Amino acid sequence: LMNKKSGLLGISGISNDVRTIISNAKSGNKRCQLALDMFAYRIKKYIGAYTAVLGSLDVLVFTAGIGENSPEIRSMICNNMKVLGIELDEEKNRGAKGVESIISNEKSKVKVLVIPTDEEKMIVSDVVKIVREVGK
């Protein structure tokens, strides 16, 4: 139960796919909206906590599936984060799906970036490194 039916699926009651949850939340599904709100809230808490530990925040990077492809989630996370110097340009945010982008506005003290992942490139890079080491 804890491994298969908790998290976004457990709260939304529908799916663990953020795209499906966003679509259902937009259609008025309160459980889906709650799942999104809880998801964004937890990430915001971590950003705040790590900023406190580090003493400041220079750059906030969104990556991987949700981070690089969900402007809705990025907006929810960055909303009301001005206290940390995070201000989003909503138009840039909406246009940044899976492409490297700066989505913070000009007043933002923190640069907010979308950086697509490239797992295949990293795997190739690691394999090349290992092969070179073995060949020495």
PEHU-V545595 format. One record per run of one state. SS is the DSSP state (H for helix, E for strand, C for the rest). FROM is the first residue (numbers start at 1). TO is the last residue. If there is no record, write none. Layout:
# PEHU-V545595
SS | FROM | TO
SS | FROM | TO
This chain:
# PEHU-V545595
C | 1 | 6
H | 7 | 12
C | 13 | 17
H | 18 | 26
C | 27 | 29
H | 30 | 54
C | 55 | 58
E | 59 | 62
C | 63 | 63
H | 64 | 69
C | 70 | 70
H | 71 | 78
C | 79 | 81
H | 82 | 84
C | 85 | 87
E | 88 | 88
C | 89 | 89
H | 90 | 95
C | 96 | 100
E | 101 | 102
C | 103 | 103
E | 104 | 104
C | 105 | 110
E | 111 | 114
C | 115 | 118
H | 119 | 134
C | 135 | 136
